[in-house]
């Protein structure tokens, strides 16, 4: 029997929760014009927002699109201030419930997780599977093509409908999800939304459960739309790749990126989450290294140097750390 989310709609849309959501949202954003305009009549705006939610007349506003290079070009969609307060108010109440349902080795956008823990877990599982590097260890690495732009609204809403008891909470989730499409109707969730990060994990949790309970894969890690499976048997990885592709295609309407699916030994070097992993060390991906050096040349500030230094401490980067230290003394 599925344990459902029993949080009340009134609790989500309460003025107290909206005000807490505002305080969390506004950190580091008070200099922005749209935030200042909303804050000028903050309580009037929050009361109006609360009333529209209470009467279930809330409509999600339009998004503003802009492009970033991260390092590849990504299109970010920014919601209005009021909508982002709603996103955060909803997230504050439903995140704890969903987080308990996620598998341990899902690391994206979760409290207490993140890239560094995913990297350390990868190292741990490789050591375990290879018996401390005494046996050949293979890694199947996959990436989903245009993941955020491919999330099917109807599939996501079906997943949510199974676990949300209050129809009004489901209605609010539907309003947020349907407020955006990537081109095709009822497809896509926006990069940059707090709720998108959670809904992406909710969507991919169906895949995680398939991996664990139907394929019975033990050594598996997922970070957003990147995932790896670790095994000593290459043939086994080739067989499960077929089933993984079929499940993603038929159950979630997702496609594996044809150029980013590979099976390698750890001795060959496995590129995962920005680092190339080897049996006894990991090094920064060449593209990441070049980008870091370019930023240092463009903006050799102490802040940039500290950021680079923090990144490099998570791998075997003695020469780069020496260079950064030298650069720091120059500044």
N, C-alpha and C positions, 0 to 999 in steps of 0.2 A: 504493500500500500504506500502510495506517494504521500510524504508529509508536505502539505501545502503551505504557502506563505499566507499567514492569517493576519498580517498587519492591516490596520484600518486605513481607509481612504482619508478619514478626518484627521488622523495623525500625520499623514503625509502633507496635506494641504493646510495644516494649522498655521496660524500666524507665527507661533514660536518656531516651528520648523522652517518656515520661509525666511524668517529673520536670521536663524542660524545658517541657513543655506547662503544668504546674502553675505554674511560675515566671512564665510569660507571662500566664496566666489571672489570677493572684492580685494583679497590680499594681492598686493603687487599690481593692481589695475586702477588705482584711484586717479592716476594721471590721464586716463583715457577719456575722451570727450563724451562718448555714449554712457560710460559709467558715471561720470560727474553729473550728466543731465538726469539720470535716473535717481541718483543720490540726493539731488536738490529737493525732490519731493518724495523722499524714500518711503515714509509710512503711508502716504496717500497711494503711492504706486503699489506697495505690498498689499494694502487692503483691497485695492481694485483687482489685483491678481488673485488674491484669496477668494473674493466674491465670484469671479469668473470661473474659478475651479469648483467652488462649492455648488454653483448652479449648473455645472458641467457645460459651460458655454466657452470654455477655453479653446482657442485655436492657435496652433503653432505658427509663429511668424516666419518670414522669409529668411534665407541665409545670405550672407555676404561671402563671396568666394575670393580667395587670393592664393598665390602660388609661393611655395618655398622650395629651396634646394637642400635636401636632407640625407645624403648628397644628391640623390636623384630627385627630379622634379616631382613634387607632390601638390595636389590641389586641396587646400584646407577650406572648410566651410564654417563660417562663424555665425552663430545664432544671435538673436537680439538679447539684451541684458535680461529681460523678463523671462525669456525662454531658458536661458542658462541658469537662472535661479530655480525654475521648475525642474530642470534636469538634475540639479544638485539636491534639491529637496527630495525628489524621487529616489535618487541614488543613495542618499543617507539612510533611507529606511529599507530598501530592498537588497542592497549590497550584502549585508551580513548573512541574510538567508541564502543567497545564491553562492556566496563564497564557501559556505560549508558543504555545498553539493559538488564543488569542483574537485578534481583529482589533485593529489599532492604535487605532481610534476607539471602543473600548468603555472607559468611564472609571470605572465604579462598582466600589468595593471592590477596587481593584487597587493594588499597590505602584507608586509613581511616577505615579499617575494622579490622579483626584479631580475635584471640581466646578470648581475654578479652572482646571485645565488643559483641561477640557471647554469652559468658557466662552471661553478664549483660542483654542482650536481652532475653535470656532464662528465667532468673529470672523475668523479667518484664512480659513476656507472661504468665508464670505460675500464677503470681499474678492476672493478668487480667482474665484469664480463670477460676480461682478458687474463684473469688470475694474476693481477699485478704485472701485466705486459709479458707474461710467459707464453701466451697463446695469441694467435692472430685474431684481431677484433675488427669487424666490419661495421660501418655506420651508413645507414640509409638516411639521407638528408633530403627533405622536400620543402617546397615553398608553394603556397597557393596563389594562383594568378589573380591579381586585382581583387583581393579578398573583400575589403570594405565596400567596394563598388559592386560586388556580386552577391551580397547577403540578400536572400529572398525574404521579403516582409511576411508573406503568408506562412512560410516555414517557421520563422522566428516567432510569430504570434501564436502559432499552434503549440510551440514549445512552452511559451509563457502561459497560455490558456490552461495547460495541464497542471500547472503548479500554483497559479494565483487564484485564491478563493473569492476575493471581493471583485465583482464585475466592474466597479468603478476604478479600482486600481488598474485592472486590465485595460479599461477604456483610456486611462491616462497614458499607459505604456503605448497603446495603439496610436494615440495622438502624437506622441513624441516620435515614434518610428515612422509613421506615415507623413510626417512633416518634411521629409526629404526623399528624393529619388535621384539616382545617378544618371538618369537619361531614360532608361527603360522604366515603365510604370511599375511601382511597388517593388523596386529593387535598389539596394544600396543603403548604407548608413554613412553619415559624414565623418571624415577624419577630423579630430579635434574636439568632439563632444565627449563629455564625461560619461554620459549614458552609452555612447557608442562603444567605449572600452568595455563596459560591463556586458552590453548586449552581444558583443563579439565573443566574449568568453562563454556566455549562455549558449550561443549558436554552436560554437566549437565544442562545448561540453558534450554534445550528442556524439560527436566524433571521438572524443576522449573515452567516453563510456564504451563505444564500439571497440576501440583499441584494447581496452582493459578487460571487458566482459565477454566479448565474442572472439576476438583474436588472441586474447590472453597474453598480451605482450607485457613483459615486466619492465624492460629497460627502454623507456620512452619519455621524451621531454618535449613540451610544446611551449613556444613563446609567440603569442599572437598567431600569425599564419605560417611561422617556421616551426618545423618539428623534425626530430631525429628518432630513429629506432636503432638500437645497438645489439649486435649479435655476433656469435662466432661462425655462423652459417650464412654464407652469401646466398646460396640457393633459397634458403628460407626467406631472406629479405626480398628476393626477386618475386617469390610467390605472394607474399603479403602485400607487396606494392600493387599487384593487380587488384586485390580485394580492397585496398585503401582507395585506389582510383575509382573503382566502381561505387563504393559507398559515398564518397564525396560528390560524385557526379549525380547519382540517383537520389540520394537522401537529402543533400544540402545544396544541390545545384552549383557546385564549385568545381574548378578545374585546377589540377596541378600545373605549375609553370614548367613547360617542357624543357627549358634550359637550366632549370634549377633543381632537377632531380638527379641525384648521383649516389652511387654506392662505392665507398672508398674504405681502405684500411686506415686505421688511425696513424700508422707509420707513414702513409702518403700525405697526411695532413688534411684535416677536415675543417672546412670553413663554416663556423657556426657563431652567430651573434657578434660578428665583427672581429673575431679572433680565429686564427688558424691553429688547430689543436694537434699536437704530436704526443707520443707516448709519455714523455717526461717534461714537456713544457708547452707553452702556447705563445704565439707571437701575434702582433697586431697585423691585421689585414693590410696589404700594400696600399690599397685605395684609401683606407682610413689614415694610414701613416702620411700619405701625400697630402691629404686634406688638412691634417693637423699641422704639418709643416707650413702649408700655404697660409693658414690662419695666423700662425705665429709671425710670419713675415709681414702680413697685412696689418696685424694688430698685436705687437709684442708687449702687451700690458701684463701686469702682475696677475690680473684676473684670468687672462687667457692661459698664462703659464701655470697657474694653480689648477685650472681645469684639465690641462694636458697631463700634468703631474699626477692628478687623481686618477685619470684613466689608465695611465701606464703602469701604475702600481698593481694592477690586476693581472699582469702577465710577465713574461720574461723579456724585459726591455731595458737591460742594463745600459746599453750604449745610448739609447734614446733618453733615458733618465739623466745620464751624464751630460748629454747635450742640453737638456732642459735646465739642469742646474747651472751650467755655464751661462746660458742665456739669461737666467734669473739674475745672476751677478752683474751682467751687463746692464740690465734694466735698473 
